[in-house]
Amino acid sequence: MDKLKIGVLGVKRGQSMIFYSQRAQNVEVVAICDKWEDGLKRAAKDVNSSSVTYYTDFDEFLNHDMDIVVLANYGNEHAPFAIKCLERGFHVYSEVTAFQNMKEAVELIEAVEKSGKVYGFAEQYCFMPAPMEMKRLYSQGKIGELEYAEGEYAHDSSGAWHRLTFGDPDHWRNYAYSTFYCTHSIGPIIHATGLRPVSVTGFESYKNERRASVGAKTASFGISLVTMNNGALVKALNGNLRRSTLWYAMYGSAGKMECSRSILKNGGVGRIYVELEERGHEDDQVTRDNYEPRREPPKGDFSAAEFNDHGGADFYCIQGFIDKVLGDDNADYIDVYEAVDMTIPGLFAYRSLLQGGVPLDIPDLRDPKQRDLYRNDTLCTDPKAAGDMLVPAYSRGEVEIPDEVYEKVRAKFEEEMQEGTFQNE
């Protein structure tokens, strides 16, 4: 069988697909696109293959002979690019988040349905060791039915803001509101349980000085308190807290499980703690265990060391998508409907915040009738996409950033570029 031909948009975040394709036996990267020309030169040096073509223009890139397009572009632009690729007949593997407003969500789902192509969502945190083990245990009924869960993803990125935004006042990260980037926190819980969010209440920090000091117009962090379709509650935390954290916990009707706290330096998401009830005896017994889930490397020429970063999460996520494209109906991947379920709580949590923290129902966009309610809904914080539905990136009002803040960030970026020490995040 011929290899699937892959094109990658975005050389930095797209590196995981490039690396995977160099070692897998059924795919090959044939084209790479990025407006960052220096990044393309670096990619060409790393790939070192005459069979790869490089583009700075996306439309020219789409004329290349490909089967799959990987979208590793800006986090607020995935949906429009995905729709364009689907309309051209490509399978799509999209980085997070899936969309930034409800109009895009509706158009994305309908583009996937119309195209008949596979859309895969690259929420790789679902495929880290502990979340994957949680999915396996939950599917076996080990903790019973979910009653409560927590997901935390806080990335202390202020010190790297010059690498992320280049001192550009209009960079999407500067107006990505506190609950926007929610899929790393709630995604693994949705994927493990198969449950769907039905309502949400939003909360955010009233502190934003640290964010404003680097040019971001948002609160430091946000919390989405989500009700699932079985009545379970999920607390999803994400943002820019002073120290980074990644942690998941699930409480069920017959037990609980969680990964290790990163601060404990005991394996983090690579170690799981389980407390289960053994029923059927005169007195219920409780068993406790903690271990590092063992997994086989992904298919292909991978060594244990090579797929160890994030517990191989990127590669398992990619492999599930590739398996689906190749016709495996049992492939473990994230389709467009689940991608919407993972993304939409953050959007509606922020709407909740703008309305004073009231609970809001979350629509099920699997239902065409519910889509019609949001077909023209562009509410978001991106001036280029919101139109007359633009809202501030901070629930307490517009944040004014002095020009000298961006000048300082830009100067730091340019200094690293001149020194040759810049590493694009």
C-alpha positions as CSV (number, residue, x, y, z in Angstrom):
1,M,0.0,0.0,0.0
2,D,1.2,3.5,-0.8
3,K,2.1,5.7,2.1
4,L,-0.4,8.5,3.1
5,K,1.0,11.8,2.0
6,I,1.0,14.5,4.7
7,G,1.3,18.3,4.5
8,V,2.1,20.2,7.7
9,L,1.1,23.8,8.4
10,G,3.2,25.2,11.2
11,V,6.8,24.0,11.7
12,K,7.0,24.3,15.5
13,R,4.0,22.5,16.8
14,G,3.9,20.4,13.6
15,Q,7.2,18.9,14.6
16,S,5.5,16.0,16.3
17,M,3.8,14.9,13.1
18,I,7.0,15.4,11.1
19,F,8.9,13.2,13.7
20,Y,6.2,10.6,13.7
21,S,6.2,10.4,9.9
22,Q,9.9,9.8,9.8
23,R,9.5,6.7,11.9
24,A,6.1,5.3,10.9
25,Q,5.8,2.9,8.0
26,N,2.5,4.1,6.4
27,V,2.9,7.9,6.2
28,E,5.3,10.4,4.8
29,V,5.5,14.2,5.0
30,V,5.6,15.7,1.5
31,A,5.0,19.4,2.2
32,I,5.6,21.9,5.0
33,C,4.1,25.4,5.1
34,D,4.8,28.4,7.4
35,K,5.0,32.1,7.0
36,W,8.0,32.0,9.4
37,E,10.7,31.6,6.8
38,D,13.5,31.1,9.3
39,G,11.5,28.3,10.8
40,L,11.1,26.7,7.3
41,K,14.9,26.8,6.9
42,R,15.4,25.1,10.3
43,A,12.8,22.5,9.4
44,A,14.5,21.8,6.0
45,K,17.8,21.3,7.9
46,D,16.2,18.9,10.4
47,V,14.1,16.9,7.8
48,N,17.0,16.7,5.4
49,S,14.9,15.3,2.6
50,S,14.7,16.3,-1.1
51,S,11.2,14.8,-1.3
52,V,9.7,17.6,0.9
53,T,8.5,20.9,-0.6
54,Y,8.4,24.1,1.5
55,Y,5.8,26.8,1.2
56,T,5.1,30.2,2.7
57,D,1.8,30.6,0.9
58,F,-1.1,28.4,2.2
59,D,-3.1,28.4,-1.0
60,E,0.0,27.3,-3.0
61,F,0.6,24.6,-0.3
62,L,-3.0,23.3,-0.8
63,N,-2.2,22.6,-4.5
64,H,0.4,20.0,-3.4
65,D,-0.5,16.3,-3.9
66,M,-1.5,15.3,-0.3
67,D,-4.0,13.1,1.5
68,I,-3.8,14.8,5.0
69,V,-3.3,18.4,6.2
70,V,-2.0,18.9,9.7
71,L,-3.1,22.2,11.2
72,A,-0.5,23.5,13.7
73,N,-1.2,27.2,13.0
74,Y,-2.4,29.9,15.4
75,G,-4.8,28.6,18.1
76,N,-7.6,30.9,17.0
77,E,-7.5,30.1,13.3
78,H,-7.9,26.3,13.2
79,A,-11.6,26.2,12.1
80,P,-11.3,28.4,9.0
81,F,-8.2,26.6,7.8
82,A,-9.8,23.2,8.5
83,I,-12.9,24.1,6.6
84,K,-10.9,25.1,3.6
85,C,-8.9,21.9,3.7
86,L,-12.0,19.7,4.0
87,E,-13.6,21.5,1.0
88,R,-10.5,20.7,-1.0
89,G,-10.9,17.0,-0.1
90,F,-8.2,16.6,2.5
91,H,-8.4,14.7,5.8
92,V,-7.6,17.1,8.6
93,Y,-5.6,16.7,11.8
94,S,-6.2,19.9,13.8
95,E,-4.4,21.2,16.8
96,V,-6.3,22.8,19.7
97,T,-8.6,24.6,20.1
98,A,-11.1,23.6,17.4
99,F,-12.8,27.0,16.9
100,Q,-13.1,30.4,18.6
101,N,-16.8,31.2,18.0
102,M,-20.1,29.3,17.5
103,K,-20.4,30.2,13.8
104,E,-17.1,28.5,13.2
105,A,-18.2,25.5,15.3
106,V,-21.4,25.0,13.1
107,E,-19.4,25.5,9.9
108,L,-16.7,23.1,11.0
109,I,-19.2,20.3,11.8
110,E,-21.1,20.7,8.6
111,A,-17.9,20.8,6.5
112,V,-16.8,17.5,8.0
113,E,-20.2,15.9,7.4
114,K,-20.3,17.2,3.8
115,S,-16.8,16.2,3.0
116,G,-16.9,12.6,4.2
117,K,-13.3,13.0,5.3
118,V,-11.8,12.2,8.6
119,Y,-11.3,15.1,11.0
120,G,-9.0,14.3,14.0
121,F,-8.5,16.6,17.0
122,A,-5.0,16.7,18.4
123,E,-5.9,16.9,22.1
124,Q,-2.8,14.9,23.0
125,Y,-3.3,15.2,26.7
126,C,-6.0,12.5,26.4
127,F,-3.2,10.1,25.4
128,M,-0.8,10.7,28.3
129,P,-0.3,7.5,30.4
130,A,-2.6,8.3,33.3
131,P,-5.5,9.7,31.2
132,M,-5.3,6.7,28.9
133,E,-5.4,4.3,31.8
134,M,-8.3,6.2,33.3
135,K,-10.2,5.7,30.0
136,R,-9.4,1.9,30.1
137,L,-10.5,1.6,33.8
138,Y,-13.6,3.7,33.3
139,S,-14.7,1.7,30.3
140,Q,-14.4,-1.5,32.4
141,G,-16.7,0.1,35.1
142,K,-13.9,0.1,37.7
143,I,-15.0,3.3,39.4
144,G,-18.7,3.1,38.5
145,E,-20.4,6.1,37.1
146,L,-18.7,9.4,37.1
147,E,-19.9,11.8,39.8
148,Y,-17.1,14.5,40.0
149,A,-13.9,15.2,38.2
150,E,-11.2,17.8,38.1
151,G,-8.8,18.7,35.3
152,E,-6.0,21.3,35.7
153,Y,-3.8,22.8,33.1
154,A,-1.9,25.9,34.1
155,H,1.1,27.0,32.1
156,D,3.4,29.7,33.6
157,S,4.3,31.3,30.2
158,S,4.9,34.9,31.1
159,G,8.6,34.5,30.9
160,A,8.3,33.1,27.4
161,W,5.8,35.7,26.1
162,H,8.3,37.3,23.8
163,R,8.8,33.9,22.1
164,L,5.0,33.3,21.9
165,T,3.8,36.7,20.7
166,F,7.0,38.5,19.3
167,G,5.8,41.7,20.8
168,D,2.8,41.9,18.5
169,P,-0.1,43.7,20.2
170,D,-2.6,41.9,17.9
171,H,-1.3,38.4,18.5
172,W,-4.1,36.1,19.4
173,R,-2.6,35.1,22.7
174,N,-2.9,38.6,24.0
175,Y,-6.7,38.5,23.8
176,A,-7.4,34.7,24.4
177,Y,-9.6,35.0,27.4
178,S,-9.1,33.0,30.6
179,T,-11.4,30.0,29.8
180,F,-10.6,29.8,26.1
181,Y,-7.8,27.2,26.2
182,C,-9.8,24.6,28.1
183,T,-9.3,21.4,26.1
184,H,-6.1,20.3,28.0
185,S,-8.0,20.4,31.3
186,I,-11.5,19.0,30.3
187,G,-10.6,17.0,27.2
188,P,-9.1,13.9,29.0
189,I,-12.2,13.7,31.2
190,I,-14.6,13.8,28.3
191,H,-12.5,11.3,26.3
192,A,-12.2,8.9,29.2
193,T,-15.9,8.9,30.0
194,G,-17.7,9.6,26.8
195,L,-19.9,12.1,28.6
196,R,-21.1,15.4,27.1
197,P,-21.2,18.9,28.7
198,V,-24.7,20.3,29.0
199,S,-24.2,23.4,31.2
200,V,-21.4,25.6,32.6
201,T,-20.7,28.4,35.0
202,G,-17.6,30.5,34.5
203,F,-15.2,32.0,37.1
204,E,-12.0,33.9,36.6
205,S,-9.3,35.6,38.6
206,Y,-9.7,39.3,39.3
207,K,-5.9,39.6,39.1
208,N,-4.4,40.4,35.7
209,E,-1.3,42.5,36.5
210,R,1.1,39.8,35.6
211,R,-0.6,39.2,32.3
212,A,-0.8,42.9,31.5
213,S,2.9,43.3,32.2
214,V,3.7,41.3,29.1
215,G,0.8,42.6,26.9
216,A,-2.0,40.1,27.6
217,K,-5.4,41.7,28.1
218,T,-6.8,38.7,30.1
219,A,-7.2,37.4,33.6
220,S,-4.5,35.2,35.0
221,F,-6.7,32.1,35.0
222,G,-10.2,30.8,34.6
223,I,-12.4,28.0,36.0
224,S,-15.2,26.3,34.1
225,L,-17.7,24.4,36.4
226,V,-19.4,22.0,34.0
227,T,-22.4,19.7,34.4
228,M,-22.2,16.6,32.2
229,N,-25.2,14.8,30.7
230,N,-25.3,12.2,33.4
231,G,-25.4,14.9,36.1
232,A,-21.7,14.7,37.1
233,L,-19.8,17.9,37.8
234,V,-16.4,18.7,36.4
235,K,-14.1,21.5,37.4
236,A,-11.7,22.6,34.7
237,L,-8.9,25.0,35.6
238,N,-6.7,26.7,33.0
239,G,-4.6,29.7,32.7
240,N,-1.3,31.4,33.7
241,L,-0.8,30.6,37.3
242,R,2.6,31.4,38.8
243,R,3.7,27.8,38.6
244,S,2.7,25.3,36.0
245,T,0.5,22.3,36.8
246,L,-1.1,19.3,35.0
247,W,-3.4,17.0,37.0
248,Y,-6.5,14.9,36.6
249,A,-8.9,13.2,39.1
250,M,-12.1,11.3,38.7
251,Y,-14.5,10.2,41.4
252,G,-17.1,7.6,40.6
253,S,-19.9,5.7,42.3
254,A,-17.5,2.8,43.1
255,G,-14.1,4.4,43.4
256,K,-11.7,7.1,42.4
257,M,-8.5,7.6,40.4
258,E,-6.1,10.4,39.9
259,C,-2.6,11.0,38.5
260,S,0.3,12.1,40.6
261,R,0.7,15.8,41.3
262,S,3.6,17.3,39.3
263,I,4.9,19.1,42.4
264,L,5.5,15.7,44.0
265,K,8.0,14.8,41.3
266,N,6.6,11.3,41.3
267,G,5.9,10.7,37.7
268,G,3.1,13.3,37.2
269,V,0.7,12.1,34.5
270,G,2.8,9.1,34.1
271,R,1.6,7.6,37.4
272,I,-1.9,6.8,38.5
273,Y,-3.4,6.3,41.9
274,V,-6.5,4.1,42.1
275,E,-8.9,3.4,45.0
276,L,-11.6,0.9,44.2
277,E,-14.4,-0.8,46.1
278,E,-14.8,-4.5,45.8
279,R,-18.4,-5.3,46.3
280,G,-20.4,-8.4,46.8
281,H,-18.9,-9.3,50.2
282,E,-20.5,-8.9,53.5
283,D,-18.4,-5.9,54.1
284,D,-17.3,-3.8,51.1
285,Q,-13.5,-3.9,50.7
286,V,-11.3,-1.1,49.3
287,T,-8.2,-1.8,47.3
288,R,-5.6,0.9,46.7
289,D,-2.8,0.9,44.2
290,N,-0.5,3.3,42.3
291,Y,1.6,2.4,39.3
292,E,3.0,3.7,36.0
293,P,0.9,2.3,33.2
294,R,2.9,0.2,30.7
295,R,2.3,0.8,27.0
296,E,3.8,-0.5,23.8
297,P,5.5,2.1,21.6
298,P,3.4,3.3,18.7
299,K,3.7,1.3,15.4
300,G,6.9,2.0,13.6
301,D,10.5,2.5,14.3
302,F,10.2,4.1,17.7
303,S,12.5,3.6,20.6
304,A,11.3,3.9,24.2
305,A,13.4,7.1,24.6
306,E,12.0,8.7,21.5
307,F,8.3,8.5,22.5
308,N,8.9,9.2,26.2
309,D,8.1,12.9,26.0
310,H,4.6,13.5,27.5
311,G,4.4,9.7,27.7
312,G,4.2,9.3,24.0
313,A,0.9,11.4,24.0
314,D,1.6,13.1,20.6
315,F,2.3,9.8,18.9
316,Y,-0.6,7.8,20.3
317,C,-2.9,10.7,19.3
318,I,-1.5,10.8,15.8
319,Q,-1.6,7.0,15.4
320,G,-5.3,6.8,16.3
321,F,-6.1,9.4,13.7
322,I,-4.0,7.6,11.0
323,D,-5.6,4.3,11.9
324,K,-9.0,5.9,11.3
325,V,-8.0,7.4,7.9
326,L,-6.8,3.9,7.0
327,G,-10.3,2.5,7.7
328,D,-10.0,1.2,11.3
329,D,-13.5,1.9,12.8
330,N,-12.2,1.0,16.3
331,A,-9.4,3.5,16.2
332,D,-8.9,5.6,19.3
333,Y,-9.1,9.1,18.0
334,I,-11.1,12.3,18.7
335,D,-13.7,13.1,16.0
336,V,-15.2,16.5,15.3
337,Y,-18.2,16.1,17.7
338,E,-15.9,15.2,20.6
339,A,-13.6,18.1,19.6
340,V,-16.6,20.5,19.8
341,D,-17.6,19.0,23.2
342,M,-14.0,19.7,24.5
343,T,-13.9,23.3,23.1
344,I,-17.3,24.6,23.8
345,P,-17.3,24.7,27.6
346,G,-14.6,27.4,27.5
347,L,-16.6,29.6,25.2
348,F,-19.8,29.3,27.2
349,A,-17.9,29.7,30.5
350,Y,-16.8,33.1,29.3
351,R,-20.3,34.0,28.2
352,S,-21.3,33.1,31.7
353,L,-18.7,35.4,33.1
354,L,-19.8,38.3,30.9
355,Q,-23.3,37.8,32.3
356,G,-22.2,37.8,35.9
357,G,-21.5,34.2,36.4
358,V,-24.9,32.7,35.6
359,P,-25.1,29.0,34.6
360,L,-25.6,28.6,30.8
361,D,-26.9,25.6,28.9
362,I,-24.5,24.2,26.3
363,P,-26.0,23.3,23.0
364,D,-25.5,19.9,21.4
365,L,-24.3,20.7,17.9
366,R,-24.9,17.1,16.8
367,D,-28.5,18.4,16.4
368,P,-29.0,20.5,13.2
369,K,-31.9,22.4,14.8
370,Q,-29.6,23.6,17.6
371,R,-27.0,24.6,15.0
372,D,-29.4,27.0,13.5
373,L,-29.5,29.0,16.7
374,Y,-25.7,29.8,16.4
375,R,-25.2,29.9,12.6
376,N,-24.4,33.6,12.7
377,D,-23.1,33.8,16.2
378,T,-19.6,35.4,16.0
379,L,-19.2,36.4,19.7
380,C,-15.5,36.2,20.6
381,T,-12.6,38.4,21.5
382,D,-10.8,38.3,18.1
383,P,-11.5,41.6,16.3
384,K,-10.9,39.9,12.9
385,A,-13.6,37.3,13.5
386,A,-16.2,38.8,15.9
387,G,-17.6,41.6,13.7
388,D,-20.2,43.5,15.7
389,M,-20.2,40.8,18.4
390,L,-16.7,41.7,19.8
391,V,-16.3,41.4,23.5
392,P,-13.4,42.3,25.8
393,A,-10.9,39.7,26.8
394,Y,-11.4,40.4,30.5
395,S,-14.8,40.1,32.1
396,R,-14.3,43.2,34.1
397,G,-13.7,45.4,31.0
398,E,-11.2,46.4,28.4
399,V,-7.6,46.4,29.5
400,E,-5.4,49.2,28.2
401,I,-1.8,48.2,27.6
402,P,0.8,51.0,27.1
403,D,2.8,50.8,23.8
404,E,6.0,50.6,25.7
405,V,5.0,47.1,27.1
406,Y,4.9,45.7,23.6
407,E,8.1,47.5,22.6
408,K,9.9,45.9,25.6
409,V,8.6,42.4,24.6
410,R,9.5,43.0,21.0
411,A,13.0,44.1,21.9
412,K,13.5,40.9,23.9
413,F,12.4,38.8,21.0
414,E,14.7,40.7,18.5
415,E,17.6,40.5,20.9
416,E,17.3,36.7,21.0
417,M,17.0,36.6,17.2
418,Q,20.2,38.6,16.8
419,E,22.0,36.4,19.3
420,G,20.8,33.2,17.6
421,T,19.3,32.0,20.9
422,F,15.6,32.3,19.9
423,Q,13.5,29.2,20.1
424,N,10.0,29.5,18.8
425,E,7.5,28.1,21.3
